[in-house]
Amino acid sequence: MNKKVIALIIAIIIFIVIAGIVFAIYLQNDNENNNNNISQVQNNNSNVQQTNGMILINGDTFQMGSLEDEMQRETDEVQHEVTVNDFYISATEVSQKEYGEKY
């Protein structure tokens, strides 16, 4: 085999190995960042309760809709009181496949 062909093959192999290492480091850092974000949410909210990867969101009552004098207000935006009960939300994104497998 020609020396140039061998050198090209070696260069391609080295490139692939380096690209794989860089990608692995990227995935590891991304995973650590996601875990840090979850920890920050948990640390910032001392009353956060987590069960099986689900976070309890405390319900509350609030005013929904627009004020009567708000610009571009539509007729169906009348202010009214809304109450939301407590509910759980996943601490991380869940794919449709994961949801289907679990529920």
N, C-alpha and C positions, 0 to 999 in steps of 0.2 A: 504494500500500500504506500502511496505517496505520503511524504512527511507533512505536506500541507493539509491533507485530508485528515491525518491522525491528529494534528494540532487543532484543526477545526472541531473534530469530535470531542477532544479533551476540553476545549473551550466551552462547547455546548453543555457538556456534563457539569463543568464547574458552575456555569450560569444557572443551570437547573437546581443544583444543590444549594447555591446561595439564595436563589429565589424561594426555595422551600424553607430555608432557615428564617429568612425575613418574614415570610407568611406565618410561620409558626410563632414567631415573636409577636407579630401583630395580633394574632388570635389570642395569645396569652394575655397581652396588655388589654385588649378589648374586654376579655372575660373579667380581669381584675377590676377594670373601670366599672363594669356593670355591678360587680359585687360591692365595690366602694359606694356606688350610688345608692344601692339598697341599704347599706349600713348607715349612710348619711341620713336617709329618710327616717330610719328607725331611731337614730340618735337625736335628730332634730325634733321629733315628736315623742315626748316621754310617755304619752298615753297610748302609743301605737301598740296594738295587740296583733300578733301574727300567729296563725295556726295553719300548719301544712302549706306554707308558702303563700297563704292568703292574709291580707291585711284588713282588719276591721275598720270601716269608715263609719264614724258616729253620725247618726242622722241629726237633722236640725230643721228648723222652720225658717223660711225666708220669703221675701216679696219677689214675685216673678211678674214680668211685664214692664211696660213703659209708663212713664209719667204722662199725664194728660197734655202737658205743654212741650213735650219732647218733639224735636223736629222730625219729620218724616215718619211719625207714628202711624201705624195701621190700626184699623178698628178692632182687630182681634188681639191687640196687645194690652188689654186692660190689666192693670195691676191687681194681683190677687195673691193670697197667702198660700204657700205650698209647703207641705211637710214631707220630708224624705226620711224613711226609716233607716235604721242601721243596716249596713250591708257589707259584704266582703268583696275585695277585689284582689286579683293576683298581684304579687309583688313584682312579677316579670311578665313580659309578653307571652302569650299562649297562642300557638298556631291552631288552625282548625283541626289538623290531624291530632294534636295533643289533646284538644278539647274532646274530640270524638272518642279517643281512646279512654279518657278518664270519666267522661259523663255519658 
